[in-house]
Amino acid sequence: MPTSLAVAELQVRDGGVLLLLDGTESSWIDLGDPTHLDFEYHQQMDAALGALWGEGRLRAVHLGGAGCALARAWDASRPGSTQTAVEVDAVLADRVRQWFDLPRSPRLRIRVGDAAQVVLHLRGGQWDVVVRDVFAAGRVPPRCATTQFLAACRAALAPRGLYLANVACPPRERAGADLARTREIFGGVLVVGDAAVVRGRRPGNLVVVARAEPLTPREAQAVERAVRRLPLPVRTWEAHDPALPQG
């Protein structure tokens, strides 16, 4: 079925619904358990958040909405949270509310707009978590990986707030440039991922975990332990590790 910018397809299987946009897997919604996250990078973001933020409600903005699987999971696991998803595709933003049992406003607001523009107008210091999960044709749009964009994400965060970003790899050069700009803006940066993806041996996703101030060794170790306990264990890298993609 057509949306504003793509063709959406829903595949029902294994107790959930897979949303594809132009043939690319975009979101997985577990119909029975909203806390179940099927995509590995969602699991990694959730694990990092738990390690650094702990339990309890939060204020989160998701730059890139699609099926809002991560926001739906956090609403269920962190009652009292308030979240906003920014989705550029107006028809998709309307239809996901029809298709899925998403939380209503004010628990989850879906705002139609270009993330690169919306982020510039987020109220400073308002958000505990900013998630960047914006893709077009399988890549992060360049306008969502600029120093201006990243600086706006940092400005939107509350003290000790977290920036969580989904980075496609390959292309390694683009992923490396994204990481380099993130290091310029944020004082503390970790990269979570499978070693084969980090080293370019297979395609996949990397998760960037960042905040304004540096992470302590204990905090970095807590993230490492959390992601190693996932169903598909991964590991972390410090921001300047030479094994990471370089820009």
C-alpha positions in Angstrom: 0.0 0.0 0.0 1.4 3.4 -0.9 2.3 6.0 1.8 3.5 9.6 1.2 7.1 8.5 0.4 7.2 4.7 0.0 5.3 1.5 -0.5 4.4 -0.2 2.8 3.9 -3.9 3.3 2.8 -5.8 6.4 3.8 -9.4 7.0 2.2 -11.3 9.8 4.3 -14.1 11.2 5.6 -15.6 14.4 3.1 -13.7 16.6 4.1 -10.3 15.2 3.9 -7.9 12.3 6.9 -6.9 10.2 6.6 -3.5 8.5 8.5 -3.2 5.3 9.0 0.1 3.4 10.0 -0.3 -0.2 11.0 -3.8 0.6 13.3 -2.9 3.5 12.5 -4.2 7.0 11.6 -1.1 9.0 9.8 -2.2 12.2 8.7 -5.4 14.1 5.7 -5.2 16.3 5.1 -8.1 18.7 1.3 -8.4 19.0 1.4 -10.2 22.4 4.3 -8.5 24.2 5.0 -4.8 23.5 8.3 -5.0 25.5 9.7 -7.6 23.0 12.2 -6.0 20.6 13.1 -8.1 17.6 15.6 -5.9 15.9 19.1 -6.3 17.3 20.0 -2.6 17.3 16.8 -1.9 19.3 17.8 -4.5 21.9 21.3 -2.9 22.1 19.8 0.6 22.5 17.5 -0.7 25.3 20.4 -2.5 27.0 22.6 0.6 26.9 19.7 2.8 28.3 19.2 0.4 31.1 22.9 0.3 32.0 23.3 4.1 32.0 19.9 5.4 33.0 18.4 2.6 35.1 14.8 2.0 35.4 11.9 4.4 35.6 10.1 6.8 33.3 11.8 8.9 30.8 11.2 11.7 28.2 12.3 10.4 24.8 12.2 11.8 21.3 12.6 9.4 18.4 13.9 11.0 15.2 12.5 8.6 12.7 9.3 6.9 13.7 8.1 4.1 11.3 6.2 1.6 13.4 7.4 3.1 16.7 8.5 -0.3 18.1 11.1 1.1 20.5 8.8 3.8 21.8 6.0 1.2 22.3 8.4 -1.0 24.2 9.6 1.8 26.5 6.0 2.8 27.1 5.3 -0.7 28.4 8.5 -1.2 30.4 8.7 2.4 31.7 5.2 3.4 32.8 4.7 7.2 33.0 7.1 8.0 30.1 6.3 10.7 27.6 7.6 10.2 24.1 7.5 11.9 20.7 8.2 10.2 17.4 9.1 12.4 14.4 8.1 10.8 11.1 8.5 12.6 7.7 5.9 10.4 6.0 2.5 11.8 6.9 0.5 8.9 5.5 2.7 6.4 7.3 2.4 8.3 10.6 -1.4 8.1 10.3 -1.5 4.5 9.3 0.7 3.0 12.0 -1.8 4.2 14.6 -4.4 2.3 12.7 -2.3 -0.8 12.3 -0.7 -1.1 15.7 -1.7 -0.7 19.3 0.5 2.3 19.9 0.1 4.4 23.1 -2.0 7.5 22.7 -0.9 11.1 23.4 0.6 12.3 25.7 2.3 9.0 26.2 3.3 8.9 22.6 2.9 11.8 20.2 3.7 11.3 16.5 4.8 14.5 14.9 5.0 14.8 11.1 8.1 16.5 10.0 11.7 16.3 8.7 13.9 15.2 11.6 16.7 17.5 10.4 14.4 20.5 10.8 12.5 19.4 13.9 15.6 18.8 15.9 16.6 22.4 15.5 13.5 23.5 17.4 13.4 21.0 20.3 13.4 22.7 23.6 16.8 22.7 25.2 17.4 20.4 28.1 14.0 18.7 27.8 14.8 15.2 26.7 16.3 12.3 28.7 16.9 10.3 25.4 17.2 11.4 21.8 17.1 8.4 19.4 18.3 8.9 15.8 16.9 6.2 13.6 16.4 8.0 10.3 17.0 6.1 7.1 16.4 6.7 3.4 17.3 4.1 0.8 19.1 2.1 3.6 21.4 5.0 4.6 21.3 7.8 7.1 20.4 11.0 5.2 23.5 13.3 5.2 21.4 16.2 6.7 20.9 14.0 9.8 24.6 13.4 10.4 25.9 17.0 10.3 27.6 18.7 13.2 24.7 21.1 13.3 22.2 18.2 13.7 24.3 16.5 16.3 24.8 19.7 18.2 21.0 20.2 18.2 20.6 16.7 19.6 23.1 17.5 22.4 21.4 20.8 23.2 18.0 19.0 23.5 19.3 16.6 26.1 18.7 17.0 29.9 21.8 16.6 32.1 23.2 13.1 31.7 20.7 12.5 28.9 21.6 10.0 26.2 21.9 10.2 22.4 21.4 6.8 20.8 22.0 6.5 17.0 21.6 3.7 14.5 24.4 3.8 12.0 24.5 1.6 8.9 27.8 0.0 8.1 28.8 -0.2 5.2 29.6 2.2 3.8 32.5 2.3 6.3 33.6 5.8 5.2 30.2 7.3 5.9 29.9 5.5 9.2 33.4 6.7 10.2 32.6 10.3 9.3 29.4 10.1 11.4 31.4 8.7 14.3 34.0 11.4 14.0 31.4 14.2 14.1 29.8 12.6 17.1 33.1 12.6 18.9 33.4 16.3 18.2 30.0 17.1 19.8 29.7 14.7 22.7 32.2 14.2 25.5 31.3 10.5 26.1 30.9 8.1 23.2 30.7 4.3 23.0 30.0 2.1 19.9 28.0 -1.1 20.3 28.0 -3.7 17.6 29.0 -7.1 16.3 32.8 -7.4 15.7 32.3 -8.6 12.2 30.2 -5.5 11.4 32.7 -3.1 13.0 35.6 -4.6 11.0 33.7 -4.5 7.8 33.4 -8.3 7.3 29.6 -8.2 7.0 27.0 -5.5 6.7 24.9 -4.5 9.7 24.1 -1.8 12.2 26.2 -0.1 14.8 24.7 1.7 17.8 26.3 4.9 19.0 25.8 5.7 22.7 26.7 9.2 23.6 26.2 12.0 26.1 27.6 15.4 26.9 30.0 14.3 29.6 32.5 11.4 29.5 31.5 8.0 30.7 33.2 6.6 33.7 35.0 3.3 33.4 32.3 1.8 35.6 29.6 3.1 33.3 31.4 1.8 30.2 31.8 -1.6 31.8 28.1 -1.6 32.7 27.1 -1.1 29.1 29.6 -3.8 28.0 28.0 -6.3 30.4 24.5 -5.4 29.4 25.1 -5.9 25.6 27.0 -9.2 26.2 23.9 -10.6 27.9 21.7 -10.0 24.9 20.3 -13.0 22.9 22.9 -12.2 20.2 25.8 -10.9 22.4 27.8 -8.0 21.0 30.5 -5.8 22.5 31.5 -2.1 22.9 34.3 0.0 21.6 35.7 3.2 23.0 35.3 6.2 20.6 38.9 6.3 19.4 39.4 2.6 19.0 41.3 2.1 15.7 39.1 -0.9 14.8 36.2 1.4 14.3 35.3 2.8 10.9 37.3 5.9 10.2 36.0 9.0 8.5 
